[in-house]
Amino acid sequence: RGMCLPDDLNDVPPFPPSPAAKGWGGALLAVVTFHFLVGMAWIFCLSLWDGTFDILAATVGYFSVRKETAYSIQGVWCYFVICVIDSVWGSLRLFFLTSQITHLPRHTTQKTTYKVALVFSIFVYFLGACIASALFIILRRQVLRAQQMINNFLLNPNNEDIALNANQQPNQNDNNNNNNNGEIQPFLGPSFNISTRESSSIKQRRQNSNSGQSDELNTI
């Protein structure tokens, strides 16, 4: 089952994103880069647990959108959850720091790096949560729209002119290939092809019925 996802989005494989999703994906990659730098700063300050956790979180975000042709909605959602948790934990650590509860490193360089990394990390966590949330909403709508199109086709196999994708923008080249191969393209990828043999058989029976009626009229 899909990780961190509701039931209607479990086991969704990576799929091609829409142009809007690609824009948010590029922004997420930029945030992931800063997230990785924050993790390295924690390790430099001898906060090994925080550094390791942030590097792992940045890795999850990176592998979610590293391919422009296949985004992982599970990875985007999990990165959003991690950023929210980090934001809360970072705010608590900032409170502890201002209250002089936190034990800072002894060396001046590490102490300064710790303070700068703490303030900067909260900004990175919050920005990552916002971008991941926006990207997840776009991807979720795209997946649900594609699933609805496929269900509509399965419920109405008589429709022989379906050439839709998740953005309501059919690809002309894909449509030509599909017409030659006897397949349709209801989604943004070749892995979602649906055979039209059933609709073709219905069309053949309809033609046979019409020809039979024409013969009876000619006989009369």
Steps between C-alpha positions, in 0.01 A plus 500: 500500500610857434694671774336789689209518254120472522330191357411655164868574421668182621738316268514782242811452282714798392334677206571794267415834666310786345682824406378665820628207705839524329529862611436408862731201462788728401434718804495191720840393367643838598359466853636146524848634423482745791353225717807288431729791590314540830566135575871545432503804731347291781771238456766772513351615831522140629122463496526166322140385548350822361747504212433140402124547516513813282721333242259207480207740465677685219563166330129415512412835344765466231400153386135609486556753220842420359351373171304755298300221338402316818406661833428292810192627681583279800845658532362854471243436772756340733739792448217736593436308822871504588525876440201565725655293778834676454332840513341421836821352639706793368268750666535314831878502472496873429292548814748292699787703357347835595418359844864389538392140555691358203864409553696663217832368362811630672684625194402846380476397135271209578292714733448766232425236237244339732311827550500587130401146399216496752341820371561414135372142540161617626461709185604205280262261676206739470573576134540130421168419664320770300649396165449128562139566601428696182668235284309220671167672439575532128617140468201369696255680273685366199485140623134515602403660168678226309335231711160654434566505124598134502191407703276698264645317203454160662138586580436636147694282255286621206693825492765440233647849477657528847843666485541669835780547749513642850535856371216481246763562231534197266834446333452490123795268440382258766151504354632412154703213642203380701271509198748285311542254786134481594562660841399819675690727738286608796798607711845659481699188422514189286449277803130594525390375154162334482401263219206595279419148379172505689383823340615371158294185540197708595555712190521184283176360644334835438610497135378143455165594649468801268590291194240238601231766526596638158468151345152460650390836360631409156315169515175677584 
